[in-house]
């Protein structure tokens, strides 16, 4: 095991239409020292077979299967328990990792000694015609967190980093997770948002790089959780995660990050939710959204 060895945790549920691209993106990594834990969350399609075939052909892949569906947070935690490398990364099984991602991120941490490094990402959107997907541009809120490059920074110095709340745009030191007993919340949606804010507030230092490291898929079939915000249950989990993240930043005394998060949520998250609320048949949707808005920092 080298000092830059990294384990990539790949959770998946019924992702047979996409997972081969995710695994191919790992095989294409320029970083030579990686392994992957493939966690099948009790899929009912061909996901289990694709995972098994990958492991049979390449010893870098290891497969774990849940007997019943437990959710994305639990699947990631299952993978975490099996990590024995200095670094940890995540890749959702319907996304794609850029070829230089692991090399760029681990080299940065190797040089700086920071607890984790965060990179940029882009949306992978379905083409208007045909079955393909095309990667878009880096969005402004992503660039605000990662561009320009920063090394050994903190949330006090770089509060806009708190806008990057996804698990799969980062590589972390495994001992950072162990020291702080970091795990994903289970039994809820948007499980990475609160954890990301914990990481920012607990880190001695972290790094940011402007390189795009992951292409995040917007599924043509609308199956991604971010495409289901019209469902009241999903909305409530979403608002809870946003609110808990802000509360955690506030408790840590990260006042500038609290303001950054509030401003970003008002600009990015609220407008589409308010449009949904205008025509939603259940008044509880509008009530939940209005109650959340009252809690946001001014």
C-alpha positions in Angstrom: 0.0 0.0 0.0 1.4 3.4 -1.0 1.0 6.6 0.9 -1.4 7.8 -1.8 -3.6 4.6 -1.9 -7.3 5.5 -2.0 -10.5 3.5 -1.6 -13.4 4.7 -3.6 -16.8 3.8 -2.2 -19.4 3.2 -4.9 -23.0 2.7 -3.6 -25.8 1.8 -6.0 -29.4 0.8 -6.1 -31.0 -0.2 -9.5 -28.4 1.6 -11.5 -27.8 -1.0 -14.2 -28.3 1.6 -17.0 -25.5 3.8 -15.7 -23.1 1.8 -13.5 -20.9 0.5 -16.3 -19.9 4.1 -17.1 -19.1 4.7 -13.4 -16.8 1.7 -13.3 -15.2 2.5 -16.6 -14.4 5.9 -15.2 -12.5 4.3 -12.3 -10.6 1.9 -14.7 -9.5 5.0 -16.6 -8.0 6.7 -13.6 -4.4 7.9 -14.1 -3.8 7.4 -10.4 -2.3 3.9 -10.2 -3.1 2.9 -6.6 -6.9 2.7 -6.0 -9.4 0.1 -4.9 -13.2 0.3 -4.9 -15.9 -1.1 -2.6 -19.0 -1.6 -4.6 -22.1 -1.6 -2.3 -25.2 -3.0 -3.9 -28.1 -1.8 -1.8 -30.4 -4.8 -2.6 -30.9 -3.9 -6.3 -33.7 -5.6 -8.2 -32.2 -5.1 -11.7 -28.8 -6.1 -13.2 -26.7 -4.0 -10.8 -25.6 -7.0 -8.7 -24.4 -8.9 -11.8 -22.5 -5.9 -13.2 -20.8 -5.4 -9.8 -20.0 -9.1 -9.6 -18.6 -9.2 -13.2 -16.3 -6.2 -12.4 -14.9 -7.9 -9.3 -14.4 -11.2 -11.1 -12.4 -9.4 -13.8 -10.4 -6.9 -11.7 -9.2 -7.5 -8.1 -9.3 -3.8 -7.4 -13.1 -4.1 -7.1 -14.8 -5.6 -4.0 -18.5 -6.2 -3.8 -20.8 -6.0 -0.7 -24.5 -6.6 -0.9 -27.3 -5.5 1.5 -30.0 -8.1 2.0 -32.6 -5.3 2.0 -32.6 -1.7 0.8 -31.2 0.6 3.5 -30.5 3.8 1.6 -27.5 5.7 0.3 -26.2 6.8 3.7 -26.2 3.2 5.0 -24.5 1.9 1.8 -21.7 4.5 2.2 -21.3 3.5 5.8 -21.0 -0.1 4.8 -18.2 0.8 2.5 -16.5 3.0 5.1 -16.2 0.0 7.4 -14.0 -1.7 4.8 -11.5 1.1 4.1 -7.9 0.2 4.8 -6.1 2.8 2.7 -4.8 6.3 3.7 -7.4 8.1 1.6 -11.2 7.8 1.0 -13.2 8.9 -2.0 -16.9 8.4 -3.1 -18.5 8.0 -6.4 -22.2 7.4 -6.9 -22.9 4.6 -9.3 -24.8 6.7 -11.8 -22.0 9.4 -12.1 -18.6 9.5 -13.8 -15.2 10.4 -12.4 -12.8 12.4 -14.6 -9.6 10.5 -15.4 -7.2 12.7 -13.5 -9.5 13.1 -10.4 -7.8 10.7 -8.0 -4.3 11.7 -9.1 -5.0 15.4 -8.7 -6.7 15.2 -5.3 -4.4 12.7 -3.6 -1.3 14.5 -4.9 -2.7 17.7 -3.3 -3.2 16.1 0.1 0.1 14.4 -0.1 1.8 17.8 -0.5 -0.3 19.9 1.9 -1.1 17.5 4.8 -4.7 18.8 4.9 -7.6 16.7 6.2 -9.4 16.7 2.9 -9.5 18.3 -0.6 -12.6 19.4 -2.5 -12.8 19.7 -6.3 -15.3 21.1 -8.8 -18.0 19.1 -10.6 -20.4 19.6 -13.5 -23.9 18.4 -14.3 -24.2 15.5 -16.8 -27.5 16.3 -18.6 -29.5 14.1 -21.1 -29.2 15.1 -24.7 -32.4 16.6 -26.3 -32.2 13.9 -28.9 -30.8 10.4 -28.6 -29.8 8.4 -25.5 -26.6 10.2 -24.6 -25.6 12.7 -21.9 -23.4 15.8 -22.2 -21.4 17.4 -19.4 -22.2 21.1 -18.8 -20.1 23.9 -17.5 -18.9 24.5 -13.9 -21.7 26.5 -12.2 -21.0 29.7 -10.3 -21.7 28.3 -6.8 -19.3 25.4 -7.5 -16.6 27.7 -8.7 -17.1 29.9 -5.6 -16.1 27.0 -3.5 -13.2 25.7 -5.5 -11.7 28.5 -7.8 -9.0 29.7 -7.3 -7.0 26.8 -5.8 -6.4 27.1 -2.1 -4.2 25.0 0.1 -4.3 24.6 3.9 -7.3 26.9 4.2 -10.1 27.0 6.8 -13.8 27.8 6.8 -12.9 31.2 8.5 -10.7 32.1 5.6 -12.8 30.5 2.9 -16.5 30.4 4.0 -17.8 29.9 0.5 -16.4 26.4 0.6 -19.5 25.5 2.7 -21.5 25.6 -0.5 -19.9 22.4 -1.7 -21.9 19.8 0.3 -21.6 16.7 -1.9 -19.6 13.6 -0.8 -18.3 12.7 -4.2 -16.3 15.8 -5.0 -13.8 15.2 -2.2 -10.9 13.0 -1.2 -10.2 12.7 2.6 -7.7 11.2 4.9 -9.1 8.0 6.4 -7.7 8.9 9.8 -9.7 12.2 9.8 -12.9 10.1 9.5 -11.8 7.8 12.3 -10.7 10.5 14.7 -14.0 12.2 14.5 -16.2 9.1 14.0 -17.7 10.5 10.8 -20.6 8.5 9.4 -23.5 9.4 7.1 -27.0 9.8 8.6 -29.2 6.8 7.7 -32.8 6.5 6.8 -33.1 10.0 5.2 -32.4 11.8 2.0 -29.6 14.4 1.4 -27.4 12.5 3.9 -24.2 14.3 2.7 -25.1 17.9 3.5 -24.8 17.8 7.3 -21.8 15.6 7.1 -20.1 18.0 4.8 -20.5 20.9 7.2 -19.1 18.7 10.0 -16.1 18.1 7.9 -15.5 21.8 7.2 -15.9 22.7 10.9 -13.7 19.9 12.2 -10.8 20.1 9.7 -7.6 21.6 10.8 -7.1 22.7 7.2 -8.6 21.6 3.9 -7.7 22.3 0.2 -9.7 23.3 -2.8 -8.9 22.8 -6.5 -10.7 24.2 -9.5 -10.3 21.0 -11.5 -13.6 19.2 -12.5 -13.4 15.8 -10.8 -16.9 14.3 -11.2 -19.7 14.5 -13.7 -23.0 14.4 -11.7 -25.8 12.8 -13.7 -29.3 14.2 -14.1 -31.1 11.0 -15.1 -33.4 11.0 -18.1 -35.9 9.0 -16.1 -36.1 11.5 -13.3 -35.0 8.9 -10.8 -32.4 11.1 -9.0 -33.4 12.3 -5.6 -32.7 15.9 -6.6 -35.4 15.4 -9.3 -38.1 14.5 -6.8 -38.4 17.7 -4.8 -42.1 18.0 -5.6 -42.6 15.1 -3.1 -43.5 16.4 0.3 -41.4 13.7 2.1 -38.4 14.6 0.0 -38.9 18.3 0.6 -39.0 17.9 4.3 -35.7 15.9 4.4 -34.2 18.5 2.1 -35.2 21.4 4.3 -34.1 19.5 7.4 -30.7 18.9 5.9 -30.2 22.5 4.9 -31.4 23.7 8.3 -29.2 21.3 10.3 -26.2 22.2 8.2 -26.7 25.9 9.0 -27.2 25.1 12.7 -24.0 23.1 12.8 -22.0 26.0 11.2 -23.6 28.4 13.7 -22.8 26.2 16.7 -19.1 26.1 15.5 -19.0 29.9 15.4 -18.6 29.9 11.6 -20.6 33.1 11.2 -19.3 34.0 7.7 -20.1 30.5 6.5 -23.7 30.8 7.9 -24.2 34.0 5.9 -22.7 32.4 2.8 -25.0 29.4 3.1 -28.1 31.5 3.7 -27.4 33.7 0.7 -26.7 30.6 -1.5 -29.9 28.8 -0.4 -32.0 31.9 -1.1 -30.4 32.3 -4.5 -30.1 28.7 -5.6 -32.4 26.4 -3.6 -35.5 28.5 -2.9 -36.6 29.8 -6.3 -37.5 26.3 -7.8 -39.1 25.2 -4.6 -41.3 28.4 -4.5 -42.4 27.7 -8.0 -43.4 24.2 -7.1 -45.3 25.5 -4.0 -47.4 27.8 -6.2 -49.2 24.9 -7.8 -48.7 22.1 -5.3 -52.0 20.3 -4.4 -51.0 19.8 -0.8 -50.9 23.1 1.3 -48.5 21.3 3.7 -45.8 21.8 1.0 -46.1 25.6 1.0 -46.4 25.7 4.8 -43.2 23.7 5.3 -41.3 25.9 2.9 -42.5 29.1 4.4 -41.6 27.9 7.9 -38.1 27.1 6.7 -37.6 30.5 5.0 -38.3 32.2 8.4 -35.3 30.4 9.9 -32.8 31.5 7.2 -30.2 34.1 8.1 -31.1 37.5 6.7 
